Amino acid sequence: MTLNWNPLKKPALCQKPTLSQGFASYDDDRTLELNFVRLQELEENCKKLYREVRRSDDCLADLHKAEDKLASDLCNSQICQEDQELKGLCDKYVSVVYQMGHNTEDLTELSKRTVVEPMKKLAGEFPQIQGAIKKRDQTLGEAQRNQQKLDKVQKLERTGQNIVKTEQTKKVHQLAKEDFESQNRMLVMELPQFYEKRVEYFQPSLQALIRSQVDYYGESTRLFSNLIPGSSHRTADQQQTIEHKLEQIKSLSIVG
């Protein structure tokens, strides 16, 4: 199992189990096909989740870079240098942005540990499943070929030599058939079990990610709230006034 997983590569689960043509029951063939399709969807969902978490991390990193530049530009601007009160506020803003940089790095690391790495480990199972299906199909092919050989020798004249040949072919066919039945039985039993374990596997990862994001945004709110004097004691009227001003700012358009 490797962690060098590239979600942009083609899916590992790309070849359905071959129909057994009577070497297994209809129900077993149906079970295999149904669970193969389910696992294909699971593999695709793993890739989607991986990509979304990485995209979220990239967006947070880009946001912090932009905010870091904004804080630096404000702090170095002439207007801030000439106004001590504004300069003090910008210095605090720089400090908050610096702390948020560390928080962003921590969240990215937690995302990697709680989601990305578990997804890579799970993805490592899909090539092994495809390999087991390939092995099952190979044993099925061998059993079918031996069945054809047996059908041919059984039509021969019943001479002493042909009777010996028939018995030898029966033994080879029986061994091939048992090998297929063993491989097929294992997949019929284990593929549904593997699929059913998906929630049990995913849930702790997603819970850990959600908790780390709640902590991140909670700390972000606390840090930026502390920048505004008396923000914790703001009245309802003051809050309404601020929200009204923000709406006015949002409605502004840039005219060339």
C-alpha positions in Angstrom: 0.0 0.0 0.0 1.5 3.4 -1.0 0.8 6.9 0.0 2.0 8.2 -3.4 -1.5 8.5 -4.6 -2.4 10.6 -7.6 -6.2 11.2 -7.7 -5.9 12.4 -11.3 -4.9 8.9 -12.5 -7.5 6.6 -14.0 -9.5 4.6 -11.5 -8.0 1.4 -10.2 -11.4 -0.4 -10.4 -11.9 -0.4 -14.1 -12.6 -4.0 -15.0 -15.8 -5.7 -13.8 -15.8 -9.3 -12.7 -16.5 -11.7 -15.6 -19.8 -13.5 -15.5 -19.2 -17.1 -14.4 -21.4 -18.7 -17.1 -22.8 -21.2 -14.7 -19.6 -21.9 -12.6 -21.2 -19.8 -9.8 -24.8 -19.0 -9.0 -26.7 -16.1 -10.5 -27.0 -14.5 -7.1 -23.2 -14.7 -6.6 -22.6 -13.1 -10.0 -25.1 -10.4 -9.2 -23.6 -9.7 -5.8 -20.1 -9.3 -7.2 -21.3 -7.0 -10.0 -23.4 -4.8 -7.6 -20.6 -4.4 -5.1 -18.0 -3.7 -7.8 -20.2 -0.8 -9.0 -20.6 0.4 -5.4 -16.8 0.3 -4.8 -16.3 2.2 -8.1 -18.5 5.0 -6.7 -16.6 4.8 -3.4 -13.3 5.2 -5.2 -14.6 8.2 -7.1 -16.0 9.8 -3.9 -12.6 9.4 -2.2 -11.0 11.3 -5.1 -13.7 14.0 -4.9 -13.2 14.4 -1.1 -9.4 14.5 -1.5 -9.6 17.2 -4.2 -12.1 19.3 -2.2 -10.0 19.3 1.0 -6.9 20.2 -0.9 -8.8 23.0 -2.7 -10.0 24.3 0.6 -6.5 24.3 2.0 -5.2 26.1 -1.1 -7.9 28.7 -0.8 -7.1 29.3 2.9 -3.4 29.7 2.0 -4.2 32.1 -0.8 -6.5 34.1 1.5 -3.8 34.4 4.1 -1.2 35.5 1.5 -3.6 38.2 0.4 -4.4 39.4 3.9 -0.7 39.4 4.8 0.0 41.6 1.9 -2.9 43.9 2.8 -1.7 44.2 6.4 1.8 44.9 5.2 0.7 47.5 2.7 -1.5 49.3 5.2 1.2 49.3 7.9 3.7 50.8 5.5 1.4 53.4 3.9 1.9 57.1 4.5 -1.5 57.6 6.1 -0.8 55.0 8.8 2.7 56.4 9.4 1.2 59.9 10.0 -1.7 58.8 12.3 -0.6 57.1 15.5 -4.0 55.7 16.4 -4.4 54.2 12.9 -0.8 52.9 13.0 -1.5 51.2 16.4 -4.6 49.5 14.9 -2.6 48.4 11.8 0.2 47.0 14.0 -2.4 44.9 15.9 -3.9 43.8 12.5 -0.4 42.6 11.4 -0.1 40.7 14.6 -3.5 39.0 14.1 -2.6 38.1 10.5 0.7 36.6 11.7 -1.1 34.5 14.3 -3.7 33.4 11.7 -0.8 32.3 9.4 0.2 29.8 12.1 -3.4 28.7 12.6 -3.8 28.2 8.8 -0.7 26.1 8.7 -2.0 24.0 11.6 -5.4 23.5 9.9 -3.7 22.4 6.7 -1.6 19.9 8.7 -4.7 18.6 10.5 -6.5 18.3 7.2 -3.6 16.2 5.9 -3.6 14.0 8.9 -7.3 13.6 9.4 -8.5 13.3 5.7 -5.8 13.3 3.1 -3.7 10.5 4.6 -6.7 8.2 5.4 -8.0 8.7 1.9 -4.6 7.7 0.5 -4.6 4.6 2.6 -8.1 3.7 1.6 -7.2 4.3 -2.1 -4.4 1.8 -1.7 -7.0 -0.9 -1.3 -8.7 -0.4 -4.6 -5.8 -1.7 -6.8 -5.6 -4.8 -4.5 -9.3 -5.4 -5.0 -8.9 -5.1 -8.8 -6.0 -7.5 -8.5 -8.1 -10.1 -6.6 -10.9 -9.7 -9.3 -8.3 -10.3 -12.0 -7.0 -13.4 -10.2 -10.6 -14.7 -9.9 -11.2 -14.1 -13.6 -8.0 -16.0 -14.5 -9.1 -19.0 -12.4 -12.6 -18.8 -14.1 -10.9 -18.9 -17.5 -8.8 -21.8 -16.5 -11.9 -23.7 -15.3 -13.8 -23.0 -18.5 -10.9 -24.2 -20.6 -10.7 -27.4 -18.6 -14.4 -27.9 -18.9 -14.1 -27.7 -22.7 -11.3 -30.2 -22.7 -13.3 -32.6 -20.5 -16.3 -32.2 -22.8 -14.1 -33.2 -25.8 -12.5 -36.3 -24.2 -15.8 -37.6 -22.9 -17.0 -37.8 -26.5 -14.1 -40.0 -27.5 -14.3 -43.8 -28.0 -14.1 -45.5 -24.6 -10.7 -47.2 -25.0 -8.4 -47.9 -22.1 -6.2 -44.9 -23.1 -9.1 -42.6 -23.5 -10.6 -43.6 -20.2 -7.3 -42.8 -18.4 -7.1 -39.5 -20.3 -10.7 -38.7 -19.2 -10.0 -39.4 -15.6 -6.9 -37.2 -15.6 -8.8 -34.4 -17.3 -11.6 -34.7 -14.7 -9.1 -34.2 -11.9 -7.5 -31.2 -13.5 -10.9 -29.7 -14.2 -12.0 -30.3 -10.6 -8.9 -28.6 -9.2 -9.5 -25.6 -11.5 -13.1 -25.4 -10.6 -12.3 -25.6 -6.8 -9.7 -22.8 -7.3 -12.3 -20.6 -8.9 -14.9 -21.3 -6.3 -12.5 -20.4 -3.6 -11.5 -17.1 -5.2 -15.1 -16.3 -6.1 -16.4 -17.1 -2.6 -13.8 -14.9 -1.0 -14.9 -11.9 -3.1 -18.6 -12.5 -2.7 -18.1 -12.4 1.1 -15.4 -9.7 1.5 -16.4 -7.0 -1.0 -19.8 -6.3 0.7 -18.0 -6.2 4.1 -15.4 -3.8 2.8 -18.1 -1.5 1.4 -20.2 -1.6 4.6 -17.1 -0.4 6.6 -16.9 2.8 4.7 -19.0 4.9 7.2 -17.1 3.5 10.1 -13.8 4.5 8.3 -14.9 7.9 7.1 -16.7 9.2 10.2 -13.8 9.8 12.5 -11.8 11.5 9.8 -14.7 13.9 8.9 -15.5 14.6 12.6 -11.8 15.5 13.2 -11.8 17.8 10.2 -15.0 19.5 11.3 -13.7 20.0 14.8 -10.4 21.5 13.6 -12.3 23.9 11.2 -14.6 25.0 14.1 -11.5 25.7 16.2 -9.9 27.6 13.4 -12.8 29.8 12.6 -13.6 30.3 16.3 -10.1 31.5 16.9 -10.2 33.7 13.8 -13.4 35.3 15.1 -11.8 35.9 18.5 -8.7 37.4 17.2 -10.4 39.8 14.8 -13.1 40.8 17.3 -10.3 41.9 19.7 -9.2 44.4 17.1 -12.4 46.4 17.5 -12.5 48.4 20.7 -15.5 47.5 22.8 -16.7 44.9 20.3 -17.8 42.5 23.0 -20.0 45.3 24.6 -21.5 46.6 21.3 -25.2 47.5 21.5 -27.8 46.2 19.2 -28.1 49.7 17.6 -24.3 49.9 17.0 -24.3 46.4 15.5 -27.2 47.4 13.2 -25.4 50.6 12.2 -22.2 48.6 11.4 -24.2 46.1 9.3 -25.9 48.9 7.5 -22.5 50.5 6.6 -21.2 47.1 5.4 -24.2 46.6 3.2 -23.6 50.1 1.7 -20.0 49.2 1.1 -21.0 45.9 -0.6 -23.4 47.8 -2.9 -20.7 50.1 -4.2 -19.5 49.6 -7.8 -16.2 50.5 -9.4 -16.7 52.9 -12.3 -13.9 53.2 -14.8 
